[in-house]
Amino acid sequence: ISSFERSTRKPTGTELSAISVAAFQYETFVSHLDPGSNVSRFCAGEWLADILCLIPIQIAVARENRFIPIKDGVFSNNLERSLLGADVPRIINSLSFGWYESLFQSYMAHKPVKVVSSMGEQSVGKSFALNHLVDTSFAGSAMRTTEGVWMSVAPLDDSIIVALDFEGVHSIERSAQEDTLLVLFNTAISNLVLFRNNFALSRDITGLFKSFQSSSSVLDPTANPTLFRSTLVIIIKACDVVESDTNEIVKEFKLKFQQIVQQEQGSNFISQLHGGKLAIVPWPVIESRQFYTLFNSMKRQLDKQELTHSGGSVFLQTLKTLMAKLKANDWGALSQTMAAHRAQLLLALLPRALALGATEIVPEREPLKDFDTNIVVAKPDTSARFFLSELSHEEGAPGRDNALATVVRSWDQFSERTTVQEEPWIGELTKFVDHVVQLRIEAVEEWLSMNTARY
């Protein structure tokens, strides 16, 4: 323990020294285990989800002056060729994020999401600091630099923290346009942006934030009210402030940013991309004992950020739409694009919803539900399968006569056909068919209403 503390310089207090290690045979351990003792217990599903969230996934790269989303963490030339000239809805439908897809859509659909990102020059400890802030496991070392954008998730009891780790800006491998696209994506989706650099007081910082300034005129924040709501935190290395008063150093950097604001006026990136929210934080050098003491205050800063993603499913849809718009160079309002995509999705699923009362039955039945909250439609429905000509070409789909015959036979009075006069029997049958059809229509109407309410 002492060797660990000496080599890492991490202030662990008594957390490690208080650990007691003992070994027992399993039978002995069980026999001495008090049922009321304070033993850690894990739900299998929750434990598995937490394990999966420890695995980062690459979600995008910037190449050849283009923003390129990555499907399931693996870049595919075949997918790229298939999406040449594709519109935004088609790109959205092609995107998925591996194991995080189902976590956001179902397990974490209701939990609000906050996004923290790390950006800056290469090899300044962006990934290292992000790992210590939100308990992620981004790879990082002096011999390796991040490429593109990587995502990881830290699930909490009442919320989700999504961490985005960006490659360094101003590298020789990236053009100015590629930097601009990465910055635009970062500032649009994040709630807290950490910008780490090897700042020096004598350095002209205007060039460092050129990509930020270039991004400020691409997407209009007023047309995208759910985006660009982050606070920009500029982290200054402590080597710049060791021999000077911290407050004076912060004032000096603020003056530099005020010059940018005066020069760019209302179009400055601090106002456009961050709503004027800027913080400058002197931070001790990496792996010093003081380096680890500021993470608690930074976590409190993240906790105070405005909530812009109401649930995991909403965040997933926003993320995919933003990435698709950047790929397609579509600079219109995000809300309009999301509404159009939702309308197309509902229109495509409507025949199945009417015929089956579900959006899918193979391999498993997928009930009608709110795509944003994963809440199933509560309206009563029938189990009947109706005939729709749009689905008649599908394998196993019943014909018109067979579908009607099945509905008729499901009537609980069908067996009384031979004991009741024809006219009243047909009248009651007609009422039954009208009733089950109306049940399905009302359930589908509720489904459509749930999925269009926020637009």
Secondary structure, 3 states (H helix, E strand, C coil): CHHHHHHHCCCCCCCCCCCCCCCCCHHHHHHCCCCCCCCCCCCHHHHHHHHHHCCCEEEEEEECCEEEECECCECCHHHHHHCCCCCHHHHHHHCCCCHHHHHHHHHCCCCCEEEEEEEECCCCCHHHHHHHHHCCCCCCECCECCCCEEEEEEECCCCEEEEEEECCCCCCCCCHHHHHHHHHHHHHHCCEEEEECCCCCCCCCCCCCHHHHHHCCCCCHHHCCCCCCCEEEEEEEHHHCCCCCHHHHHHHHHHHHHHHHHHHHHHCHHHHHHCCCEEEEEECCCCCHHHHHHHHHHHHHHHHCCCCECCHHHHHHHHHHHHHHHHHCCCCCHHHHHHHHHHHHHHHHHHHHHHHCEEECCCCCEECECCCCCCECCCCCCCCCCCCHHHCCCCCCCCHHHHHHHHHHCCCCHHHHHCCCHHHHHHHHHHHHHHHHHHHHHHHHHHHHHHHCCC
